[in-house]
Amino acid sequence: MSKESKETEKDEKAKEAEAAETSEKKEEVTEKEAQETAKQEESPEQIIARLQEENAALKDQYLRKAADFDNYRKRTVREKQEAYDYANEKLLTDLVTILDNFDRALEAAPKTEEGKTDAFTDGIRMINKQLTGLLESKYNLSCYGVKGEAFNHDIHEAIGKTEAPVAEPVLAEVYLKGYMLKDRVIRPAKVMVNMPDGSVKETQEDTK
């Protein structure tokens, strides 16, 4: 194909593209004119109905956006509060092991025949009490896990179980205290559980 033929073909394609663009613009203008004409031909009742419909659509859009913004605001406030409440979670989780060592030291401390401990042990007990009180009052750290209380799989970790004359699962022994930061468990209590052996239930049925 010669150079002149190529240029001619290129010019024809350019003209076709220009013609298509002009046609699209004419269609847009025609459509707008048709819409304007239709609006001009509307009766007062049709105009009122159309405006009411547009107003309802805008109102619905506004309410949706207002609800989305309110949910976003509440979520942001909640996330900020959680970040503040649990900012010390990692530090407190590390301190829990130190509290465990205090408990072990006090349990292993020698006692006299009257069940009393020496001044050194009493000093350790006082420090442990002060530290525990500080963490509880200032940082909302609390411990739980007492022999005899009901077993709760959400906050207790059972490391063993035995059958016993109980109506419901209860803690037989607490091997390691559990700790909570506000309402969040940062370490579950490790416990032995007494499971119902059926005797309490049978006794209750017999007395009815």
Secondary structure, 3 states (H helix, E strand, C coil): CCHHHHHHHHHHHHHHHHHHHHHHHHHHHHHHHHHHHHHHHCCHHHHHHHHHHHHHHHHHHHHHHHHHHHHHHHHHHHHHHHHHHCCCHHHHHHHHHHHHHHHHHHHHCCCCCCCCCCHHHHHHHHHHHHHHHHHHHHHCEEEECCCCCECCCCCEEEEEEEEECCCCCEEEEEEECEEEECCEEEECEEEEEEEECCHHHHHHHHCC
